[in-house]
Amino acid sequence: MTQKTPAQLRAEAEADLVPLGKQRIKLLNALEEIDAELRPKIVTAVTMEVPFRRIQDLTRLSPNTARAWHKSHAG
């Protein structure tokens, strides 16, 4: 049995990352699209005084992010 070189081990480790890395990139891209649609709805919800905890419960968006989105929109 031959021992693998460090370069071969690195190549295998890198190859192991590819499928999950591609899946993660795809999910992050989808999340960006969802966030683009969600952002104005969050701004409206905060303006209408929906509690930050309720927004978090409904969207899993952190209260700090909801505040930041509202603040950036309000200017």
N, C-alpha and C positions, 0 to 999 in steps of 0.2 A: 504494500500500500504506500502510495506516495503522499508526502505531506504537502499541503497547499501553501503557496507563497502568500506573504502579506498582501500583495497586489490582487491575488485571486480572492482572498477572503474579503478584501475591500470591495471588489467588483460584485461579489455575491451579496454583500450587505447592501450595496447600492441598489442592486436589482430587486432586492426584497422591498425596498421603499417605493418602487415605481407604481404598483397597482393601487396601494392605499394613498399615495401622494396624488395620483390622478383623481381618485375619488374625492379626496379632500379639496382639491382645487375646484372641481366641479361643484361641490357643495358650497364652497365659499363664494363662487360666482353667483350661484342661485340666491344665496343669502344677501348679497349686494343688491340684486334685483328686487328682492322682497323688501329690504330696508328702504330702497328708493320709493316704493309705493307706500310703505308704512310710515315714513317720516312725516308727511303732511297730516296723516290721520292722528299721529301722536300729538303733533302741534295743536290740532283741533281739540283733541281730548283734554290736553292740559289746559287750554284756553277755556274749555267748558267745565273745568274744575273736577275732572275725573281724578280720583286720588292716584298718586304714583304707585301705591301698592296694588291697586286694582289693575292699572296698566301693566304692571309687572306680572300679575297673575294671568292676565289674558294673553300676554305676548312674550313673556320671559325676557323682556327688555329691562335692563337695570334702571332703577329710578334716576340715577345720575345721568345715564344716557338720555332718558326722556327729558330731564331738565335741560341738558345741554342742547338737545335738538330744539326744544321750545325757545330757549334763550337765543340760539343762533338765528332762528327765524324771526324773533321779535326785534333783533338787532340791537 
